[in-house]
Every structure is written in structure tokens, then in C-alpha cells.
Amino acid sequence: MTKGSLEVKGTMELILCRYQNIWNINLQLRPSLITGIMKDSGNKPPGLLPRKGLYMANDLKLLRHHLQIPIHFPKDFLSVMLEKGSLSAMRFLTAVNLEHPEMLEKASRELWMRVWSR
């Protein structure tokens, strides 16, 4: 499974991490840039498409309730997603993966929590 930017996609990794022993899967996180993936695929982020944004807001509510995790839109959503982006975070996670691969899941979760849960 590829680790995307710090967007809601991280929720899927959170679920997979939580259930990997129960489902007997070997999960391998890989830092990547969602912006590059979106550009190459011709896709646009939810912040730029009103219908995607509405869907994402509703989906977050459902995920928060179903998974019992404190997930919220960042107060400065556009700044976090469009200006800050995830390049430095993905570079950091790549370094973690190279030097201390056993810490990648923990570091990924912490970065995700800082954006979506605090």
C-alpha cells in the first residue's frame, strides 16, 4: 500500500495498520507525493472541486463516527493542503524509511494526526 500525502487517504492506512494482524496482511508503507499522482492521472484535489469537497466533508463525519478516531478538517485547510503541501513530510518519511524503517508507521501516523486530529 502506498502512503499518500497527509490527506484523508491516510485514513485507509490507519485502518490497514489497525487490522493488519487480524486480516493477516503484510502492509508496507511507501512515502509518495499525491500531487504528482494527481497531476499524472489528471485528477484534482477535493479542495479545488466543490462536489469532492462536500463528499470529503461527509466522508470525514462517517469515518470519525465509524472508526472512533478524532478526525477533523484543519482550520487552515487550503493553506495546509495547497501552500504547505506534503513534500517536506514525504521527504522526512523517506529518510525515516531509509534509516529506521521500523519507525515509518509511527512517524506516518504522527504526521497524519498533526494535520487531521489536532
Backbone as a chain_set.jsonl record, in Angstrom:
{"seq": "MTKGSLEVKGTMELILCRYQNIWNINLQLRPSLITGIMKDSGNKPPGLLPRKGLYMANDLKLLRHHLQIPIHFPKDFLSVMLEKGSLSAMRFLTAVNLEHPEMLEKASRELWMRVWSR", "coords": {"N": [[0.847, -1.175, 0.0], [0.589, 2.171, -0.804], [1.78, 5.032, 0.8], [0.096, 7.949, 0.924], [-0.196, 11.525, 0.49], [-0.695, 13.732, 3.262], [-3.445, 13.582, 3.345], [-6.925, 12.616, 3.553], [-6.694, 10.095, 2.591], [-4.81, 8.889, 4.143], [-6.322, 7.818, 6.15], [-7.134, 5.33, 5.258], [-4.739, 3.891, 5.435], [-4.469, 4.014, 8.175], [-6.597, 2.379, 8.967], [-5.785, -0.029, 7.739], [-3.366, -0.469, 9.097], [-4.354, -0.855, 11.661], [-5.809, -3.236, 11.381], [-4.074, -5.111, 10.269], [-2.917, -7.434, 11.46], [-5.168, -8.931, 12.15], [-6.366, -9.334, 9.657], [-4.34, -10.629, 8.46], [-2.298, -9.499, 6.725], [0.529, -8.175, 4.954], [1.59, -5.175, 5.384], [3.119, -2.546, 3.709], [4.262, 0.558, 3.987], [4.79, 3.326, 1.842], [6.321, 6.293, 1.3], [4.999, 8.896, -0.706], [4.178, 11.33, -3.26], [1.15, 12.786, -3.427], [0.337, 14.863, -5.032], [1.848, 14.637, -7.384], [0.873, 12.199, -8.311], [-1.808, 12.876, -8.721], [-1.507, 14.839, -10.688], [-0.337, 13.397, -12.834], [-2.421, 11.64, -13.33], [-4.453, 13.277, -14.073], [-6.267, 14.068, -12.219], [-7.985, 16.092, -9.746], [-7.531, 17.785, -6.614], [-9.716, 17.487, -3.687], [-10.14, 20.017, -2.51], [-10.268, 21.783, -4.618], [-12.433, 21.15, -6.133], [-15.775, 21.573, -5.782], [-17.837, 19.546, -5.394], [-16.357, 17.262, -4.723], [-15.206, 18.21, -2.393], [-17.481, 18.502, -0.725], [-18.291, 15.824, -0.57], [-16.042, 14.768, 0.7], [-16.146, 16.092, 3.18], [-18.519, 15.003, 4.25], [-17.762, 12.323, 4.261], [-15.667, 12.369, 6.101], [-17.069, 12.816, 8.497], [-18.514, 10.406, 8.699], [-16.371, 8.561, 8.861], [-15.136, 9.424, 11.234], [-17.11, 8.784, 13.109], [-17.572, 5.984, 12.644], [-14.992, 4.769, 12.861], [-14.156, 5.692, 15.258], [-12.218, 7.727, 15.656], [-10.509, 10.793, 16.218], [-11.046, 12.805, 13.836], [-10.714, 15.648, 11.872], [-11.29, 18.479, 9.719], [-8.483, 20.505, 8.971], [-8.132, 23.748, 10.433], [-7.047, 25.715, 8.822], [-7.345, 24.718, 6.143], [-6.961, 25.016, 3.236], [-4.491, 26.337, 3.19], [-2.851, 24.447, 4.474], [-3.071, 22.241, 2.722], [-2.603, 23.238, 0.077], [-0.608, 25.274, 0.139], [1.383, 24.61, 2.128], [1.57, 21.845, 1.636], [2.805, 18.468, 1.114], [5.398, 17.801, 0.612], [7.806, 18.219, 2.193], [7.141, 16.642, 4.394], [6.918, 14.097, 3.197], [9.527, 13.778, 2.315], [10.822, 13.679, 4.772], [9.63, 11.314, 5.801], [10.608, 9.505, 3.934], [13.333, 9.572, 4.55], [13.183, 8.56, 7.165], [12.25, 5.998, 6.543], [14.467, 4.988, 5.159], [16.545, 5.089, 7.083], [15.493, 4.194, 9.562], [13.428, 2.003, 9.261], [11.612, 0.6, 10.835], [10.317, 2.546, 12.246], [8.649, 3.889, 10.545], [5.812, 3.55, 10.31], [4.89, 4.591, 12.774], [5.895, 7.249, 12.646], [4.583, 8.153, 10.33], [1.909, 7.983, 11.158], [1.927, 9.88, 13.237], [2.484, 12.313, 11.87], [0.21, 12.409, 10.23], [-1.789, 12.565, 12.207], [-1.196, 15.075, 13.282], [-2.084, 16.814, 11.31], [-4.795, 16.075, 10.799], [-6.079, 15.468, 13.232], [-5.596, 17.183, 15.333]], "CA": [[0.0, 0.0, 0.0], [1.384, 3.385, -0.897], [1.429, 6.093, 1.731], [-0.148, 9.165, 0.163], [0.058, 12.746, 1.231], [-1.373, 13.719, 4.545], [-4.869, 13.777, 3.136], [-7.775, 11.598, 4.151], [-6.199, 8.798, 2.156], [-4.119, 8.337, 5.3], [-7.277, 7.071, 6.942], [-7.091, 3.937, 4.809], [-3.559, 3.295, 6.039], [-4.772, 3.859, 9.594], [-7.436, 1.182, 9.062], [-4.966, -1.191, 7.4], [-2.435, -0.697, 10.207], [-5.137, -1.356, 12.788], [-6.314, -4.586, 11.134], [-3.156, -5.957, 9.511], [-2.755, -8.748, 12.091], [-6.456, -9.628, 12.072], [-6.583, -9.714, 8.26], [-3.155, -11.361, 8.027], [-1.702, -8.852, 5.557], [1.839, -7.569, 5.139], [1.441, -3.789, 4.947], [4.365, -1.812, 3.529], [4.003, 1.961, 3.677], [5.779, 3.936, 0.962], [6.073, 7.724, 1.129], [4.828, 9.33, -2.096], [3.548, 12.643, -3.392], [-0.179, 12.689, -4.024], [0.208, 15.885, -6.08], [2.388, 14.048, -8.608], [-0.071, 11.169, -8.751], [-2.988, 13.572, -9.248], [-1.136, 15.507, -11.936], [-0.166, 12.383, -13.88], [-3.701, 10.986, -13.631], [-5.433, 14.282, -14.484], [-7.216, 14.231, -11.122], [-7.846, 17.338, -8.993], [-7.791, 17.567, -5.192], [-11.051, 17.864, -3.214], [-10.228, 21.441, -2.211], [-10.476, 22.553, -5.843], [-13.69, 20.72, -6.755], [-16.802, 21.667, -4.74], [-18.524, 18.274, -5.107], [-15.411, 16.406, -3.997], [-15.083, 18.783, -1.056], [-18.679, 18.126, 0.035], [-18.207, 14.387, -0.318], [-14.985, 14.561, 1.677], [-16.648, 16.546, 4.479], [-19.454, 13.981, 4.726], [-16.999, 11.106, 4.496], [-14.942, 12.548, 7.36], [-18.019, 12.604, 9.598], [-18.773, 8.967, 8.785], [-15.152, 7.911, 9.348], [-14.961, 9.796, 12.638], [-18.071, 8.009, 13.894], [-17.389, 4.541, 12.461], [-13.674, 4.323, 13.319], [-13.896, 6.24, 16.596], [-10.962, 8.474, 15.662], [-10.762, 12.237, 16.18], [-10.615, 13.327, 12.538], [-11.34, 16.942, 11.587], [-10.608, 19.315, 8.733], [-7.629, 21.538, 9.566], [-8.757, 25.083, 10.4], [-6.484, 26.411, 7.657], [-7.298, 23.598, 5.195], [-6.328, 25.356, 1.955], [-3.086, 26.63, 3.446], [-2.166, 23.182, 4.764], [-3.043, 21.356, 1.556], [-2.095, 23.835, -1.158], [0.621, 26.044, 0.327], [2.36, 23.774, 2.815], [1.712, 20.59, 0.911], [3.348, 17.337, 1.863], [6.738, 17.478, 0.12], [8.781, 18.075, 3.285], [6.731, 15.484, 5.197], [7.268, 12.872, 2.471], [10.992, 13.674, 2.357], [11.141, 13.212, 6.122], [9.24, 9.903, 5.91], [11.546, 8.736, 3.115], [14.551, 9.449, 5.359], [12.862, 7.615, 8.242], [12.18, 4.669, 5.936], [15.824, 4.555, 4.819], [17.403, 4.965, 8.263], [14.811, 3.476, 10.651], [12.164, 1.549, 8.675], [10.69, 0.149, 11.884], [9.635, 3.727, 12.785], [7.87, 4.549, 9.494], [4.382, 3.57, 10.634], [4.685, 5.53, 13.882], [6.138, 8.612, 12.153], [3.489, 8.471, 9.397], [0.701, 8.214, 11.949], [2.075, 11.143, 13.97], [2.308, 13.416, 10.924], [-1.203, 12.416, 9.842], [-2.564, 13.054, 13.359], [-0.962, 16.515, 13.438], [-2.896, 17.541, 10.334], [-6.212, 15.711, 10.786], [-6.693, 15.166, 14.528], [-5.231, 18.115, 16.412]], "C": [[0.891, 1.236, 0.0], [0.878, 4.415, 0.087], [1.297, 7.372, 0.95], [0.234, 10.388, 0.955], [-0.743, 12.68, 2.51], [-2.851, 14.023, 4.401], [-5.628, 12.62, 3.751], [-7.371, 10.201, 3.715], [-5.453, 8.114, 3.295], [-5.029, 7.544, 6.202], [-7.268, 5.605, 6.543], [-5.883, 3.231, 5.405], [-3.783, 3.067, 7.52], [-5.595, 2.595, 9.813], [-6.594, -0.066, 8.794], [-3.955, -1.507, 8.497], [-3.163, -1.34, 11.385], [-5.501, -2.829, 12.61], [-5.327, -5.531, 10.452], [-2.943, -7.334, 10.139], [-4.032, -9.574, 12.002], [-6.684, -10.154, 10.662], [-5.407, -10.489, 7.67], [-2.595, -10.801, 6.713], [-0.333, -8.295, 5.927], [1.778, -6.165, 4.542], [2.811, -3.123, 4.858], [4.023, -0.39, 3.102], [5.138, 2.496, 2.81], [5.447, 5.415, 0.809], [5.974, 8.075, -0.357], [4.146, 10.688, -2.115], [2.226, 12.523, -4.132], [-0.346, 13.718, -5.143], [0.739, 15.367, -7.414], [1.456, 12.998, -9.185], [-1.298, 11.826, -9.374], [-2.675, 14.235, -10.586], [-1.036, 14.5, -13.08], [-1.484, 11.725, -14.282], [-4.76, 11.967, -14.126], [-6.5, 14.532, -13.428], [-6.965, 15.563, -10.418], [-8.201, 17.083, -7.536], [-9.179, 18.056, -4.78], [-11.209, 19.355, -2.919], [-10.515, 22.31, -3.426], [-11.775, 22.203, -6.566], [-14.787, 20.678, -5.693], [-17.486, 20.343, -4.402], [-17.619, 17.296, -4.353], [-15.256, 16.897, -2.561], [-16.261, 18.422, -0.174], [-18.655, 16.645, 0.392], [-17.188, 14.109, 0.786], [-15.441, 14.971, 3.075], [-17.609, 15.518, 5.068], [-18.723, 12.69, 5.078], [-16.222, 11.196, 5.809], [-15.84, 12.315, 8.563], [-18.289, 11.116, 9.797], [-17.558, 8.216, 9.341], [-14.922, 8.186, 10.831], [-15.859, 8.937, 13.518], [-17.763, 6.506, 13.837], [-16.074, 4.037, 13.063], [-13.324, 4.798, 14.721], [-12.514, 6.899, 16.669], [-11.287, 9.961, 15.559], [-10.241, 12.854, 14.884], [-11.421, 14.578, 12.207], [-10.577, 17.628, 10.459], [-9.685, 20.285, 9.469], [-8.318, 22.902, 9.443], [-8.298, 25.869, 9.178], [-6.27, 25.409, 6.517], [-6.558, 23.935, 3.9], [-4.843, 25.652, 2.118], [-2.293, 25.34, 3.662], [-2.011, 22.342, 3.502], [-2.352, 21.963, 0.337], [-0.774, 24.574, -0.98], [1.713, 25.204, 0.985], [2.634, 22.504, 2.032], [2.333, 19.506, 1.772], [4.78, 16.978, 1.454], [7.736, 17.277, 1.261], [8.435, 16.883, 4.172], [7.126, 14.179, 4.507], [8.78, 12.678, 2.409], [11.439, 13.146, 3.718], [10.824, 11.72, 6.259], [10.135, 9.001, 5.061], [12.847, 8.522, 3.881], [14.334, 8.466, 6.51], [12.875, 6.192, 7.692], [13.57, 4.122, 5.603], [16.669, 4.25, 6.053], [16.807, 4.107, 9.379], [13.45, 2.973, 10.167], [11.141, 1.074, 9.701], [9.89, 1.305, 12.483], [8.705, 4.393, 11.77], [6.39, 4.631, 9.832], [4.089, 4.593, 11.731], [4.857, 6.98, 13.417], [5.026, 9.053, 11.201], [2.216, 8.805, 10.159], [0.773, 9.561, 12.675], [1.886, 12.34, 13.047], [0.85, 13.537, 10.494], [-2.066, 12.996, 10.966], [-2.387, 14.565, 13.532], [-1.809, 17.341, 12.48], [-4.379, 17.312, 10.578], [-6.859, 15.521, 12.149], [-6.348, 16.14, 15.637], [-5.513, 19.531, 16.004]], "O": [[1.859, 1.302, 0.758], [-0.327, 4.643, 0.191], [2.273, 7.845, 0.367], [0.914, 10.292, 1.976], [-1.395, 11.676, 2.797], [-3.437, 14.668, 5.27], [-5.042, 11.748, 4.394], [-7.675, 9.226, 4.401], [-5.466, 6.888, 3.396], [-4.564, 6.683, 6.949], [-7.382, 4.729, 7.4], [-5.994, 2.084, 5.839], [-3.347, 2.056, 8.07], [-5.326, 1.828, 10.737], [-6.679, -1.046, 9.534], [-3.71, -2.676, 8.798], [-2.644, -2.256, 12.023], [-5.501, -3.588, 13.579], [-5.702, -6.646, 10.091], [-2.802, -8.316, 9.41], [-3.976, -10.787, 11.801], [-7.14, -11.284, 10.483], [-5.465, -10.95, 6.53], [-2.44, -11.523, 5.728], [-0.078, -7.981, 7.09], [1.901, -5.996, 3.329], [3.574, -3.136, 5.824], [3.55, -0.164, 1.988], [6.303, 2.159, 3.02], [4.406, 5.759, 0.25], [6.774, 7.605, -1.167], [3.604, 11.137, -1.105], [2.192, 12.196, -5.318], [-1.085, 13.478, -6.097], [0.145, 15.629, -8.46], [1.271, 12.917, -10.4], [-1.775, 11.394, -10.423], [-3.489, 14.195, -11.508], [-1.582, 14.721, -14.161], [-1.652, 11.304, -15.427], [-5.839, 11.554, -14.55], [-7.528, 15.144, -13.718], [-5.861, 16.102, -10.484], [-9.069, 16.261, -7.243], [-9.754, 18.927, -5.432], [-12.304, 19.898, -3.065], [-10.958, 23.449, -3.283], [-12.168, 22.891, -7.508], [-14.74, 19.837, -4.795], [-17.695, 20.05, -3.224], [-18.072, 16.589, -3.453], [-15.183, 16.097, -1.628], [-16.08, 18.074, 0.993], [-18.962, 16.263, 1.521], [-17.44, 13.315, 1.692], [-15.155, 14.275, 4.049], [-17.524, 15.196, 6.253], [-19.036, 12.044, 6.079], [-16.129, 10.214, 6.546], [-15.426, 11.689, 9.539], [-18.292, 10.624, 10.925], [-17.704, 7.339, 10.193], [-14.558, 7.287, 11.588], [-15.422, 8.423, 14.548], [-17.703, 5.842, 14.872], [-16.052, 2.988, 13.707], [-12.328, 4.368, 15.303], [-11.747, 6.668, 17.604], [-12.242, 10.342, 14.882], [-9.123, 13.367, 14.843], [-12.651, 14.57, 12.255], [-9.384, 17.396, 10.264], [-10.076, 20.834, 10.498], [-9.005, 23.168, 8.457], [-9.08, 26.604, 8.575], [-5.163, 25.269, 5.997], [-5.633, 23.223, 3.51], [-4.032, 25.262, 1.278], [-1.208, 25.163, 3.109], [-0.939, 21.795, 3.244], [-1.6, 21.278, -0.357], [0.091, 24.509, -1.854], [2.825, 25.098, 0.469], [3.786, 22.138, 1.796], [2.379, 19.613, 2.998], [5.315, 15.962, 1.9], [8.44, 16.267, 1.291], [9.33, 16.187, 4.651], [7.615, 13.257, 5.159], [9.263, 11.547, 2.447], [12.313, 12.284, 3.809], [11.641, 10.951, 6.768], [10.39, 7.856, 5.434], [13.404, 7.425, 3.869], [15.199, 7.638, 6.795], [13.445, 5.289, 8.304], [13.818, 2.925, 5.749], [17.418, 3.274, 6.073], [17.529, 3.379, 10.06], [12.419, 3.469, 10.62], [9.937, 1.142, 9.457], [8.887, 1.072, 13.158], [8.037, 5.371, 12.106], [5.775, 5.683, 9.655], [3.142, 5.372, 11.619], [4.047, 7.84, 13.762], [4.577, 10.198, 11.259], [1.531, 9.78, 9.851], [-0.213, 10.297, 12.719], [1.194, 13.291, 13.41], [0.316, 14.643, 10.405], [-2.956, 13.81, 10.72], [-3.339, 15.258, 13.892], [-2.209, 18.456, 12.813], [-5.153, 18.269, 10.565], [-8.084, 15.42, 12.227], [-6.768, 15.944, 16.778], [-5.271, 20.456, 16.779]]}, "num_chains": 1, "name": "protein.A"}
